[in-house]
Each structure stands twice: as C-alpha cells, then as structure tokens.
Amino acid sequence: MLNRLFPDDVVTATATPRMWDAPISPREAPAIAGAARKRRRDYAAGRACARLALRRLGITGVSLPSDADGVPVWPRGVVGSLAHCNGFCAAALSSAPHIRSVGLDAEPAGPLPKDVRQFICSQRETDWIAGQPPDTHGNWYKILFCAKESAFKAVFSLTRRPFDFWGLEVEFLPDSNRFSIGRAPALPSARLGVIGRFAQTGTHVLAGVTIANRNRDEI
Ligand SMILES: CC(C)(COP(=O)(O)OP(=O)(O)OC[C@H]1O[C@@H](n2cnc3c(N)ncnc32)[C@H](O)[C@@H]1OP(=O)(O)O)[C@@H](O)C(=O)NCCC(=O)NCCS
C-alpha cells in the first residue's frame, strides 16, 4: 500500500509492533528529552522504520537526529520523510540523485472537522470538493489535509521556508488517486516536478509527495 504512494526509486517501511520500543541513539535522544511516552514511542518507531528503509538502500549504523526545524537529518545523498498517526508509523526514503525531496503523511480515516476546513482550503479547492457527491465532502477535505501535510513536508524540507496551507494549491486527479501541486511557495517549479498520490485504508488516509528534477519527469 505505502509503496504505491511513491515512484519505484523511493523505498518505504512501515512499523511492526516491536519497532515502537526500538532503541534510539544518544544523538537522537535530545529530540525527545522529557517527552511523554506516546511521543517517545512515535519517535522510536519512526527511527526504526527509517533504519529499515536505509538498510534497503545499503546504509547501516546511522543516527537520525532532528534538526532545529524538526526535520530528520538524513545521511548524505538521502532524502526522506516520516509520519506517525494512531498506531501507524512509516518512512519513505530515496537516494536517487533526481529525487530532491519526499513527503509522507498519515491521518486518521474519517471526515475532517468542519472548523478546520477554512484554515486549509483555497476557494478553488473548496469549489472542486463542492462538485463531488455530497456524502464524500468530509472525506475529500481529509484527503486534502493529508495531501497538504505531505506536500508541506516535502516542500519545507527543500526550501526551509514555512508557509500556510492556503499558499499551496492541490489539484486532484481522482481517477488515478493522484494530485498535483498547482502552487507551492518558494519552489522553483520550472526545474522541479511535483506529484502526489493518496490512498485510504480502513483506518487511515495516506499521502505521499515526490519532488524530482524535471529532466527525469516520469515520477
Ligand atoms: C510539521 C508537520 C508537517 C508534522 O505533521 P504531523 O501530522 O503533526 O505529524 P507526523 O507524524 O505526520 O509527522 C511528524 C514528522 O514529520 C517530520 N517533520 C517535523 N517537522 C517537519 C518539517 N517542518 N518539515 C518536514 N518534516 C517535518 C519529522 O520527521 C516528524 O517526526 P519525528 O519528530 O518523530 O522525526 C505539521 O505539524 C505542520 O507543521 N504542518 C504545517 C503547518 C500548517 O500550516 N498546518 C495547518 C494546520 S490547519
């Protein structure tokens, strides 16, 4: 399921039950100093997933501390993203030179609360959802939120410029469970291609965004 969110040159790993109690390294520990148990377990599972994915890229024995922005510090030549949500945790990583950034997000299944919608949607996105069958609106808002979180992770990791969700416009291609990003702050879109994919399980909505050099456009 997870690998369907990304092109073939992105590797993914999902947490197994044991990973939530995985050890973290001394360099990683400061990020969760004094944190509650749930946060510690989320953090440990994320690192364990990332290490599993890195092993698939032939990289072992690395610490993955968080930088000042909260973004994991990946080994040189690797880009990646982590997500944890309600017992689900996963990592998506790539060492392919044309892949510039990836973003992964997971949200609990179910409609997005109405009071959050106004904070995430452009008028165009609202109009698009309004054109879908009424009983799917809440679900589309949730997918939109998840898509924007995954896009935020991918874009921010590359540009290091924070932005509101209004500044990022998602266009759904629902027949293929894909979305494109019509507008993303500070992203040099002439040189970079952005493609997003989403999926739904019984318990979660998932979204993945890949940003790649345009000269390898088939992402
Ligand atoms: C940073 C953010 C994307 C995290 O998402 P989340 O759903 O809260 O949490 P997730 O479990 O999905 O992801 C957390 C992981 O994302 C990564 N992360 C944290 N900050 C990040 C950032 N600025 N950019 C990219 N990745 C980030 C980390 O790996 C983190 O896990 P870790 O601390 O265990 O390493 C989110 O909190 C955020 O700031 N979103 C954008 C702000 C916004 O405008 N929100 C609108 C809400 S209405």
The ligand as an SDF file (V2000), in Angstrom:
LIG
                    3D

 48 50  0  0  0  0  0  0  0  0999 V2000
    5.4700   19.5150   10.6830 C   0  0  0  0  0  0  0  0  0  0  0  0
    4.1530   18.8250   10.4010 C   0  0  0  0  0  0  0  0  0  0  0  0
    4.0890   18.6400    8.8890 C   0  0  0  0  0  0  0  0  0  0  0  0
    4.1170   17.4760   11.1240 C   0  0  0  0  0  0  0  0  0  0  0  0
    2.9850   16.7610   10.7740 O   0  0  0  0  0  0  0  0  0  0  0  0
    2.1020   15.9590   11.8520 P   0  0  0  0  0  0  0  0  0  0  0  0
    0.9050   15.4400   11.1220 O   0  0  0  0  0  0  0  0  0  0  0  0
    1.8920   16.8270   13.0290 O   0  0  0  0  0  0  0  0  0  0  0  0
    2.9940   14.7610   12.3350 O   0  0  0  0  0  0  0  0  0  0  0  0
    3.5060   13.4960   11.5410 P   0  0  0  0  0  0  0  0  0  0  0  0
    3.6020   12.3870   12.4590 O   0  0  0  0  0  0  0  0  0  0  0  0
    2.7440   13.2880   10.2820 O   0  0  0  0  0  0  0  0  0  0  0  0
    4.9770   13.9480   11.1100 O   0  0  0  0  0  0  0  0  0  0  0  0
    5.9400   14.2030   12.0740 C   0  0  0  0  0  0  0  0  0  0  0  0
    7.2770   14.0150   11.4340 C   0  0  0  0  0  0  0  0  0  0  0  0
    7.4570   14.9540   10.3780 O   0  0  0  0  0  0  0  0  0  0  0  0
    8.8440   15.3390   10.3390 C   0  0  0  0  0  0  0  0  0  0  0  0
    8.8550   16.7940   10.4340 N   0  0  0  0  0  0  0  0  0  0  0  0
    8.7170   17.5800   11.5150 C   0  0  0  0  0  0  0  0  0  0  0  0
    8.7440   18.8710   11.1560 N   0  0  0  0  0  0  0  0  0  0  0  0
    8.9140   18.8760    9.8150 C   0  0  0  0  0  0  0  0  0  0  0  0
    9.0310   19.9130    8.8590 C   0  0  0  0  0  0  0  0  0  0  0  0
    8.9750   21.2260    9.1960 N   0  0  0  0  0  0  0  0  0  0  0  0
    9.1990   19.5970    7.5480 N   0  0  0  0  0  0  0  0  0  0  0  0
    9.2610   18.3010    7.1810 C   0  0  0  0  0  0  0  0  0  0  0  0
    9.1450   17.2570    8.0450 N   0  0  0  0  0  0  0  0  0  0  0  0
    8.9740   17.5620    9.3460 C   0  0  0  0  0  0  0  0  0  0  0  0
    9.5380   14.6530   11.4880 C   0  0  0  0  0  0  0  0  0  0  0  0
   10.1570   13.5000   10.9810 O   0  0  0  0  0  0  0  0  0  0  0  0
    8.4050   14.2850   12.4000 C   0  0  0  0  0  0  0  0  0  0  0  0
    8.5980   13.1020   13.1360 O   0  0  0  0  0  0  0  0  0  0  0  0
    9.7770   12.9910   14.2380 P   0  0  0  0  0  0  0  0  0  0  0  0
    9.7560   14.2640   15.0220 O   0  0  0  0  0  0  0  0  0  0  0  0
    9.3990   11.7810   15.0240 O   0  0  0  0  0  0  0  0  0  0  0  0
   11.0430   12.8310   13.4390 O   0  0  0  0  0  0  0  0  0  0  0  0
    2.9460   19.6830   10.8690 C   0  0  0  0  0  0  0  0  0  0  0  0
    2.8790   19.7180   12.2430 O   0  0  0  0  0  0  0  0  0  0  0  0
    2.9850   21.0930   10.3220 C   0  0  0  0  0  0  0  0  0  0  0  0
    3.6410   21.9520   10.8320 O   0  0  0  0  0  0  0  0  0  0  0  0
    2.2490   21.3170    9.2470 N   0  0  0  0  0  0  0  0  0  0  0  0
    2.2590   22.5620    8.5040 C   0  0  0  0  0  0  0  0  0  0  0  0
    1.7330   23.7140    9.2430 C   0  0  0  0  0  0  0  0  0  0  0  0
    0.3380   24.1180    8.8700 C   0  0  0  0  0  0  0  0  0  0  0  0
    0.1540   25.0930    8.1950 O   0  0  0  0  0  0  0  0  0  0  0  0
   -0.6600   23.3670    9.3140 N   0  0  0  0  0  0  0  0  0  0  0  0
   -2.0430   23.7430    9.0530 C   0  0  0  0  0  0  0  0  0  0  0  0
   -2.9040   23.1440   10.0790 C   0  0  0  0  0  0  0  0  0  0  0  0
   -4.5690   23.7620    9.9130 S   0  0  0  0  0  0  0  0  0  0  0  0
  1  2  1  0
  2  3  1  0
  2  4  1  0
  2 36  1  0
  4  5  1  0
  5  6  1  0
  6  7  2  0
  6  8  1  0
  6  9  1  0
  9 10  1  0
 10 11  2  0
 10 12  1  0
 10 13  1  0
 13 14  1  0
 14 15  1  0
 15 16  1  0
 15 30  1  0
 16 17  1  0
 17 18  1  0
 17 28  1  0
 18 19  1  0
 18 27  1  0
 19 20  2  0
 20 21  1  0
 21 22  1  0
 21 27  2  0
 22 23  1  0
 22 24  2  0
 24 25  1  0
 25 26  2  0
 26 27  1  0
 28 29  1  0
 28 30  1  0
 30 31  1  0
 31 32  1  0
 32 33  2  0
 32 34  1  0
 32 35  1  0
 36 37  1  0
 36 38  1  0
 38 39  2  0
 38 40  1  0
 40 41  1  0
 41 42  1  0
 42 43  1  0
 43 44  2  0
 43 45  1  0
 45 46  1  0
 46 47  1  0
 47 48  1  0
M  END
$$$$
